[in-house]
Amino acid sequence: MRRETGFTLIEVLTAMMVGLLALGIIYSLIIVGRKSAGGVELKSAADQDVRAALEIMSMEIRMASFNPKHRCGIWKDSVKPMAFFAAYQRYKGIQEATPTALTIEMDINGNGIIATGANDETEVIRYEYVHTNGNQYMTRSTNGGGAQPFLGDRANRNVPKTVRVINGDALPIFQYFDAGGQLIDQDLASRLDKIRRIEITLKVETDEVSPDTGRRRQMTYLTSVIPRNHAIP
């Protein structure tokens, strides 16, 4: 007669422990994968929004001082463009330039006038970085109208937003350079006509905490714009 033997209790318990350990490893890998995918999704959404915003800003800033009819004295006051002309016409289509704000003007429809009515609704554009009272976002306004959230939004508004703009005081949004490539950091307000290149830097963080790190992801974007029309006499 043949002798038949089965598994001992120790062998069965060992096999169960190995199986449970393998299942635990697989489960951990799935959780890590999901968290990583969530983090990548947050970063991707933020990247798309920031790049789109930079593309729009670059396109509009590039058109500063566009004056196809070469009319004199058409540039408007940056605060109330629908009502007043600018005091310094030699500044042309850059009537305000600071590290956190920029106002540009252009005769976009080529009718020889700027910001006078419905046909000129986007001929004076102002960008401003707001970082007070917990707010960290960019705004955009046209023809002296109310500033609207452009990248990010107010902290107390319960609306979907992908990023916060976290440049703060240390990192300028806008930097300005003359024809020789020198940074204009002295007497900028009186040298607006000397601007030949504008550098835009956006440091952002995802509005939501990344599930894989438990922190907000941070990214920095930089682009350079040449407002060619601003150099035309």
C-alpha positions in Angstrom: 0.0 0.0 0.0 1.2 3.5 -0.8 1.5 6.0 2.0 -0.4 9.3 1.3 0.7 12.5 3.1 -0.8 16.0 3.0 0.4 19.5 4.0 1.3 20.1 7.6 -0.3 23.0 9.5 2.9 24.9 9.4 3.1 24.6 5.6 -0.5 25.8 5.3 0.1 28.8 7.5 3.3 29.7 5.7 1.5 29.6 2.3 -1.3 31.8 3.7 1.2 34.3 5.0 3.1 34.5 1.7 -0.2 35.0 -0.1 -1.4 37.8 2.2 2.0 39.5 1.8 1.8 39.3 -2.0 -1.7 40.8 -1.9 -0.6 43.6 0.4 2.3 44.5 -2.0 -0.1 44.5 -5.0 -2.6 46.7 -3.1 0.1 49.1 -2.1 1.3 49.4 -5.7 -2.2 50.1 -6.8 -2.7 52.9 -4.2 0.7 54.4 -5.1 -0.2 54.3 -8.8 -3.5 56.0 -8.2 -1.9 58.7 -6.1 0.8 59.3 -8.7 -1.8 59.4 -11.5 -3.7 62.0 -9.5 -0.6 64.1 -9.0 0.2 64.0 -12.7 -3.4 65.0 -13.6 -3.2 68.0 -11.3 0.1 69.1 -12.8 -1.1 68.6 -16.3 -4.2 70.7 -15.8 -2.2 73.5 -14.2 0.4 73.3 -17.0 -2.3 73.7 -19.7 -3.9 76.7 -17.9 -0.6 78.5 -17.4 0.6 77.9 -20.9 -2.7 79.1 -22.3 -2.5 82.3 -20.2 1.1 83.0 -21.2 0.1 82.5 -24.9 -2.7 85.1 -24.6 -0.5 87.5 -22.7 2.3 87.2 -25.2 0.1 87.7 -28.2 -1.5 90.8 -26.7 1.7 92.4 -25.3 3.4 91.8 -28.7 0.8 94.1 -30.3 1.5 97.0 -27.9 1.7 100.4 -29.7 0.2 98.9 -32.9 -0.8 102.0 -34.9 -1.3 101.1 -38.6 -2.4 104.6 -39.6 0.5 106.2 -37.7 -1.9 108.7 -36.1 -0.4 111.1 -33.5 -1.9 111.7 -30.1 -4.2 108.7 -30.0 -2.9 107.0 -26.8 -5.3 107.0 -23.9 -5.0 107.4 -20.1 -4.3 104.0 -18.5 -6.8 104.5 -15.7 -9.8 106.0 -17.6 -9.1 105.2 -21.3 -12.6 105.8 -22.4 -12.6 109.3 -21.0 -9.0 110.8 -21.2 -6.0 110.9 -23.4 -2.6 110.0 -21.9 -0.5 113.0 -20.6 2.7 111.5 -22.1 2.0 110.5 -25.7 5.7 109.5 -26.2 5.0 106.4 -24.1 2.6 105.2 -26.9 1.1 101.8 -26.2 2.8 101.1 -22.9 1.2 103.6 -20.5 1.9 101.6 -17.3 4.7 99.2 -16.5 5.5 97.9 -13.0 6.8 94.6 -11.7 3.2 93.5 -11.0 1.1 95.4 -13.6 1.2 96.2 -17.2 -1.2 98.3 -19.4 -0.9 98.1 -23.2 -2.7 99.9 -25.9 -3.2 99.1 -29.6 -5.3 100.3 -32.5 -6.3 96.7 -33.2 -9.1 97.4 -35.7 -7.0 100.0 -37.6 -9.6 102.8 -37.4 -7.1 105.4 -36.1 -8.7 105.8 -32.7 -8.4 103.8 -29.4 -11.0 102.8 -26.8 -13.9 105.0 -27.9 -16.8 102.5 -28.2 -17.9 99.0 -28.9 -15.7 98.5 -31.9 -12.6 99.2 -29.7 -13.5 97.0 -26.8 -10.1 95.3 -26.4 -7.7 98.1 -27.4 -6.5 98.9 -23.8 -5.6 95.8 -21.8 -4.3 95.8 -18.3 -2.8 92.8 -16.5 -2.2 92.9 -12.7 -0.9 90.4 -10.1 -3.0 90.4 -7.0 -1.4 88.9 -3.9 -3.1 90.5 -0.9 -5.5 89.1 1.8 -4.7 85.5 0.8 -5.3 86.1 -2.9 -2.8 84.9 -5.4 -3.9 85.3 -9.0 -3.6 87.3 -12.2 -6.4 89.7 -13.4 -7.1 91.1 -16.9 -9.3 94.1 -17.7 -10.1 96.0 -20.9 -10.7 99.7 -21.6 -10.6 100.6 -17.9 -13.4 98.1 -17.0 -13.5 95.9 -13.9 -10.6 93.4 -13.5 -11.6 89.8 -14.1 -9.7 86.7 -12.8 -7.4 85.6 -15.6 -5.2 82.9 -14.0 -6.3 81.6 -10.7 -9.1 83.3 -8.8 -9.9 85.0 -5.5 -9.3 82.8 -2.5 -12.8 83.2 -1.1 -14.6 82.3 -4.3 -15.9 78.8 -4.4 -15.1 78.2 -8.1 -12.9 75.7 -9.8 -9.3 76.9 -10.2 -6.2 74.9 -11.0 -3.4 77.2 -9.8 -2.3 79.9 -7.4 0.3 82.5 -8.7 2.9 82.6 -5.9 5.5 85.0 -7.2 5.0 87.2 -4.1 7.1 90.3 -3.7 10.5 88.6 -4.4 9.9 87.5 -8.0 8.5 90.1 -10.5 5.8 89.1 -12.9 7.1 91.6 -15.5 10.7 92.7 -16.2 11.6 95.3 -18.8 14.6 95.6 -21.0 15.9 98.3 -23.4 17.3 98.0 -26.9 20.7 97.0 -25.5 19.3 94.2 -23.4 19.8 96.0 -20.1 17.2 95.6 -17.4 15.3 98.9 -16.8 15.1 98.9 -13.0 15.8 102.6 -12.4 13.3 105.3 -13.2 11.1 102.8 -15.0 8.0 105.1 -14.9 9.8 107.8 -16.9 11.4 105.4 -19.4 8.4 103.5 -20.8 9.3 104.5 -24.3 12.6 102.7 -24.0 11.1 99.3 -23.4 12.0 96.9 -26.2 11.5 93.5 -24.5 9.2 92.3 -21.7 10.0 89.2 -19.7 7.1 87.4 -18.0 7.7 85.0 -15.1 4.9 83.0 -13.5 5.6 80.9 -10.4 2.5 78.8 -9.7 1.4 76.0 -7.4 -1.6 73.7 -7.9 -4.6 74.8 -5.9 -5.2 71.3 -4.7 -2.8 69.2 -2.7 -1.1 66.5 -4.7 -2.3 63.0 -3.4 1.1 61.4 -3.9 3.2 64.0 -2.0 0.6 65.6 0.3 1.8 69.0 -0.9 0.9 71.4 -3.7 3.1 71.0 -6.8 5.1 74.1 -7.8 6.2 75.1 -11.3 7.9 78.2 -12.8 7.2 79.4 -16.3 9.1 82.1 -18.2 8.6 83.7 -21.6 10.0 86.8 -23.4 8.0 89.1 -25.6 9.2 91.8 -28.0 6.6 94.5 -28.7 8.0 95.4 -32.1 5.5 98.2 -32.7 6.7 100.1 -29.6 10.1 100.7 -31.3 8.6 102.3 -34.4 9.0 106.1 -34.4 
